[in-house]
Amino acid sequence: MAQGRGVLRGASGIVAAIAIVGTVVASVGPAAAQSAPSAEPFARLYDVPPEAAADLSESALSAKRGWTPVEAGDEAHRFQGAAVLMNDKIVAVLHPATADVDVYSRQTGGLKRCARLRPVGADGAAMRRTGLKVRANRPHGVSLEVGLASPAEGPCHVTYDLAVGAAFLRTTAAGVARLRVLAPCRFAVVPDFFGDDIVVDAAALPLARADLPADHFLMHLMHGGECIVMTVSEAAERDVQVAVATGGAPAIESSDIPYDKPHVWVAVLAGRGIWHERTVAAADGARQTRSGSSSP
């Protein structure tokens, strides 16, 4: 095993590296119902000045100063600035001259950046962007293909699809090793792993990198109970690699999702109280505790 990296395998490894310090609950019950009212479903493309798209805010999104809408049906558009895919749930910003995509949530009464998506090669290095074209631009969904290259992989690409009303991006890769999801959080969850959820606490991971047995799903719990970034992959043969902050507040900085099969979905589940943390002491072991959440 390489120094500074661990593999969470087997009962002893999981117990040693994962601290069950609280119960983390996903909820879309009454608390989540306080989120901002949904807009009429739509899906659109915009060409946005780079400085306007550098760090989006709710006011900038409402004003859209300098934003150029790409009319539905126009699939020959050549972007001059940042390419923005937007619907009533999320905003995805592809910055100029980079393969990074910033994903924002619009679901909790204010725009929040939840994740940065970065295609990486087999060596873990970011890939160089070589092109961008519109693959689809229709009222029911929009799609962009990003051309990429690296010394190891050669020419390759990733396509980002955003459907009307969807709270997720579908990514489709050819020649890309992994999708790096930069969504810093203290807690991550491997849901329904052999019939139970695994709660991973960054404070209990002593290494800079670790491999998690994420069977198709991984959840980053973010924004103090208002957001869950969930990745869904078709492949379950390989573990997910996570990077852990080595200084300051404990945090899982990113997760690398393998492209063993072409598709990886990245969903932003948002709402007030969509998850919460409760400290469970040893004395609570025999006590039944109600979380206060409810099924949708």
Summary of the structure (lengths in Angstrom):
residues: 296
radius of gyration: 19.6
end to end distance: 43.3
largest distance: 64.3
contacts: 945
relative contact order: 0.19
helix: 10%
strand: 46%
